[in-house]
Amino acid sequence: MAKRMTLSEIWDKEWFMELTPTRKCLVRYIWDNCNVAGVWSPNWRLASFKIGDNVSLDDIKEIDNGNRHEILENGKIWIIDFIDFQCGPELKPNSPFHKKVISLLKEDGLFNRVSNRVSNTLQEKEEYILKEKEEEKRKEIRENNSTKLNKECMFVISEFTRITGRLIKKPEIYINTVKSRIKDYSSESLIKIIMMKNHEWAKDPLMKKHLTLTTLMRPKNCLKYYEQLGQIEQDPTILNNDTKNGLKSKSYYNDVLKHMKNNS
């Protein structure tokens, strides 16, 4: 036996309150015995037997002046607001249950009566699929960008090891730190900063201990080093005069670009 939702408030509806007990039972009987599209194939003898009183097509015509049921050309009876209540405002073709409803509506020539809601649903389905594809594409782009950025971070970390000779056992823990700085500057600038500070501190016993990624990538420090790097790039003679730290020429800092191209 089919299970379906029922409107308990029907007992408070004015049109229902005006019905005789027999016709109230008939309304409920048709609701409970129609198919999932709200169509009932009349069996007046059986209906009268189960209700306990004689009922006929005339009763259908007089219930709420015929506004609750429609008598189809094939003799079947359709509950006009059944689909709205059972299926909601939209029929979704991708729903197995709604597919069955649509199929039965077509059988009884009722599909055109609800085709607007189905068409709207199809349009919404297409829009939903399009949005899903767009979101998947955006997600793919984000993932690709994230993968690319992570590789860029790992390259900066590997360059730190190559330049300073300091091995980092767990480079992955520095990815987020380096990633934040790459967003502020660039991987090339960060590598140049590492090279610059390595030249300044590598042979300085007091400063050598500060030659770490944590120190170099700290926001305030990185900004200061970046400004220092900018001064050098604008005026290469600073390097030529800086014999104290062994900074010979600006070309030293451009070596990293060649190294990056060789590893790309």
C-alpha positions, 0 to 999 in steps of 0.5 A: 500500500502506498504511503503519502503525506496528508494535510491534517489541516484539511479538517479546518478548511471551510469547504471541507467543513461544509461536506457531509460525513459521506463526502468527507470520507470520499475526499479522503478515500480518493486521496488515499487510493489515487496514484502518485500523480493524483489520478484515481480510476473510479470504482464506485461500488468498492468506494461505496462499500468501504465508505459505508454509504453510496457515493457517485460521480455526482458527489465529485461534481458537488464537492467545493463546486467541483474545484477540488477534482477534475473529471478527465476525458478517460473517466478518471478523476484527478486531484488538482492540488495533489502534486503541489502538496506531495511533490512541492512546487517543482518536479525534478526529472532527475528524481526517480519518484518525480520521473514516475509522476511525470510518466503517469501525467503523460499517460493521462494527458496531464503533463502539459498542465504542469510542463511549466514547472518541469521546464523551470526545473530542467532550466534550474537543473542545467544552471545547477550543473553549470554552476557545479562545473564552474565551481569544479573548475575554480576548485581545480584552479585553486588546487593547481595554484596551491600546488604551484605555490607549494612547489615554489615554496619548496624551491625557496627552502631548497635554495636556502639549504643550497646557499647556506649549506644548512640542512632542514630536516622537515622543510614542509613545516616552513611552507606556510611561512615562506608562502606568506612572504611569497605573496608579499614579495616573490620567490626570486626576491626571497632567494636573493635575500637569502643570498645577500644575508648569507654573504653578510652573516656566513662568516660573522660568528655573532650573526651566523646563528641568525641565518635561519629561515625563521629569522629571514622570513619574519615579516618585519625582518623580511621587509627590512631585507627587501628594502636593503636588496632594493637599494643594492639593485638600484645602486650596484656600487654599494656592492662594489664598495662593500668589501667588508661583507665580501659583496663584489658585484650585483651579478652575484644576485642574478646567479639565482635566476640562471639556477632557477631556469636550469631547474624549471 
